Amino acid sequence: MSEPLVLRPRKLRWAAWIAAVSFVAIMTVAAVLLRSVPTGVYFRTADQVAMVVLGLLFAGGALVFIRPRVRADADGVEVRNLVTTRHFPWDVVRAVSFPDGSPWARLELPADEYVAVMAIQSVDGARAVEAIRALRAVHAEHTATVP
């Protein structure tokens, strides 16, 4: 059995990690400096800890954006977006498309429904084109042709 095709966005992952590290660094520096800056407000240790915890929470929120992934194999395609993960067998997937102006690809399903595939994003440029072609090839390989 061949290896499953696994695709993830590139630029979004970098941006999410940079944002997460920035949130923690900025909130930590702010927590340290607030105690020493004479603003007229007295910041205690609990306030400083709360600032760092807020930075960690913001970082966690930013890291949600590293979740998108699509995994395709002989059994079907698994789409993991920001919050949900769904598996679709190949006989349910009618097409893999990337509409003009759309930020990400999508799986076309029966009854004019579709599911966004956030793992293949237009901001990734040529890499997104390669990814959509690879996913379409796997789809074509595992979809029975209808006469």
N, C-alpha and C positions, 0 to 999 in steps of 0.2 A: 504494500500500500504506500502510495506517495505521501510526502509531507504535506500537511495542510498549508494553505496560503494564509499568511497572517499579515495584515496591513494596519498601520497606525499613522496618524498625521505627524509631520515632522515639525513644522513651524509652530503649531499650537503647543506642542510639548515643550519646545524651548521657551516659548513665551510664558507658559504656566510655571516652569521651574524658576525662571528669572523673576517673575512676579512674586512667587512664594518666598524666595530668598530675600528679595527686596522688602517685603512686608515684615519679615522677622527682623532684619537688620535695622530698618527705619524705626520700628516700634521699640526695639531694644535700646538703640541710641537715644531715642526720645525719652525713654524711661530713665536712663542714666542721667541725661542732661537736665531733666525737669527738676531734679532735686537740687542741683547746684545753681540754677538760674534764678535770680531774685525777681520773681514775677508778682510777689505779694501773696501767692497761694502756697500753702505748706503741703508738699507731697510726701506721703509716708511710704514705707516699704511695701505695704499692701497695694498702694496705687501703682508703684513701679512693677510689681509682679503682675497686676491686672493688665498693664500696658503690654507686657511681653506675652501674656496669655492671649490677648486680643490679636497680636501679631501672628501668633501660632494658629489661631482660628481663621484669620484672613488667609494665611498660607494654605491651610487645609482646604479652604474654599477655592483657592486658585488651583490647587492640585487635582481638583475634580476634573479639570480639563485635560488631564493626561489619560483619562479612562478610555476614550473612544478607541475601538478596535474592531476589525472584522476578521473572522476566521472562516475560511471556506475549505471544505473537503468533500469526500464522496457522499457523506450523509446530508449535506446542506450547508447553509451559511449561518453563522452566528454573528449577530450585530450587537455590539456593546457601545451604547452612547453614554451620555453623562450620568444618567441614573439607572436606566433599564438595560437588561440583556435579554435578547430574544433570539430563538433559533427557528430557522425556516428551512424545511426540506426543499430540495430543488424543484419538485413538481409543483410547488406553490409559487415559486419565483418566476414571473413571466419575463422579466427583463431587468437588466442593470443599466440605469441611465444616469446622465449628468446633464440636466437641463441648462440651457444658456442662462447665465446670470445667477445660477444657484450657488450657494456657498459650499454645498457638499453633494455627494452622489446620493442615489436612492435606489431601493429595490422596488420594482413595480410588482404589485400583487394583484390577484383577481378582484373584480368589482371596482376597478379604478382606484384602489387603495395603494398606498406606498409607505415605505419606511425609510426615514433619513439614515444615511450611512455617514456619520460624522468623522469616520476614520479616513475618508477620502475627501480632502478639502481643496477648493479651487486655489487657495493661497499657496499651496505646495507646487503649483505650476506643472512643470514637466513630470515631476514625480507623481502627481495626481493622475496625469494621463497614463503613465505606465501602470499605476495601480488599477485604474478602471479597466484597462486592457487586460491585465492579468485576471481580474475578477470576472470579466466577461468570458475569457477563455475557459476558466474553471466552470462557469455556468454552462457554456456550450458543450463542454466535455461531459457533463453529468446530466444534461437535460435530454430526454428522449425527443426525437423529432416527430412531429405530428404530420401525417401525410396530407 
